[in-house]
Amino acid sequence: MDAKCPQCEKAAILDDEITVVKCHFCGFEAKYDDYLELMKERVGGMVENFNPDKAGF
């Protein structure tokens, strides 16, 4: 299964046991639980930087 790499944003691979995420592009590797925490932090940063005053919102 594919996952988004938190470092290079390309497709990383989630192993069949759903325990490890590895990116063959940049060498990123993390346990799945650690990967989820990294992605939660990224989403939190996106929410903090959201500007609803932009045109179209």
C-alpha positions in Angstrom: 0.0 0.0 0.0 1.2 3.5 -0.8 1.6 6.3 1.8 2.8 9.9 1.3 6.3 10.4 2.4 6.5 13.2 5.0 10.0 14.2 3.8 9.9 14.3 0.0 6.1 13.9 -0.5 6.5 11.1 -3.0 4.9 7.7 -2.7 6.3 5.7 0.2 5.4 2.0 0.8 3.5 0.7 3.8 4.4 -2.9 4.4 1.8 -5.7 4.3 1.9 -6.0 8.1 1.1 -2.3 8.5 4.2 -1.8 10.7 6.7 0.2 8.7 6.6 3.0 6.1 9.6 3.3 3.8 10.4 5.7 1.0 12.7 4.5 -1.7 13.2 8.0 -3.1 14.7 9.8 0.0 15.4 6.9 2.4 12.7 7.8 5.0 11.8 4.9 7.2 9.6 4.9 10.3 7.3 2.6 12.3 3.7 3.1 11.3 2.7 4.6 14.6 5.5 7.2 14.3 4.5 7.9 10.7 1.0 8.6 11.8 2.2 11.1 14.5 4.4 12.9 11.9 1.4 13.2 9.5 -0.8 14.5 12.4 1.8 17.2 13.1 1.8 18.2 9.4 -2.0 18.4 9.3 -1.9 20.5 12.5 0.5 22.9 10.8 -1.7 23.1 7.8 -4.7 24.0 10.0 -2.7 26.7 11.8 -1.6 28.3 8.5 -5.1 28.1 6.9 -6.3 31.6 5.9 -10.1 31.6 5.2 -9.9 35.2 3.9 -8.5 34.1 0.6 -10.7 34.6 -2.4 -12.8 31.5 -3.2 -13.4 30.5 0.4 
